[in-house]
C-alpha cells in the first residue's frame, strides 16, 4: 500500500516591494516610513526591489516586543 505524503507550499524567501506592505498588514506609506529604512534592499533585475522575508519577520517580532500588550480579559456573568 502506498502512503500519500502532502508537501506544504514553500514560502518565498524574497518578498517584492509591491507585496511587502501587505505581508506586514500595513499600507505602503507606513511601510516606507517605519519599516523600509531598517531593511536591506535586494535588487531584482533592472528596477525590481525585494526584501528578505526573515528580516520582515524579525521587524514584526521587534515591533511586537515593544508595542504588544495582552488582550483585555472580560468577566463572564457565569464566572461570578
N, C-alpha and C positions, 0 to 999 in steps of 0.2 A: 504494500500500500504506500502510495506517495503522499507525503505531507506537503501541503502548500504553505509557503512562507511569504508573508506580506512584507514588502520593503517600504519603509516610510519615505516620503519625498524628501529630498535634500534641500536644505535652505542654502541659498547662495551666500557666499562669504562677502561679496561686494554688493552694496546697495547703491543704485544710481541716485544721483541728486534729486531727480524728479520724484523718486519713491521714498526717500529718507524721511521727510516730514510726516508722511502718512504712516510709516513704520513706527515712528515715535508717538503718533497720535496728536500731532500739532499742525498748525498752519505754517506755510513757508516763511513768513516774516519772523515769527517767533524762532523757528529753526535757525534762520540766518543770524539773528542777533544773539541768541543764547547758546546754541549748540555748536554751530559750524566753526566759530573761532577756535574751539578746543580740539578739533578733529584734524586728522591727516587727510588731505585731498589726494585722491588717486586718479591720475588722468587716464581716460579710456578713449582711444582713437584721437581724433583732432580736437573735438570740442567736448567730449563727454567727461563727466566728473563722477566719481563714485566714492563711497565711504566704507570703511571696514565695519561689517555688522557687529563684530566683537567690541569695537570702540563705541559704537552706538549703544550696545547693551551695557557697557561699563559706564557710559554717561548716565543712563537711566538708573543704574544701581547707586551711583553717587548722588544723583538728584533725589532719589527716594530716601537715602540715608539722611540727607539734610532737611528734607521738607515733608517726608511722610509722617503720618500720625494714624493711630489706630481709629477704627470706626467707633462711633458712639454706641454704647450698649443701652438699649431701651428695655425697661422692665415691662414684662407682660402681666396683665391682670391676674393670670393664674399662677404667677410666681410668688404672689404675696401670701 
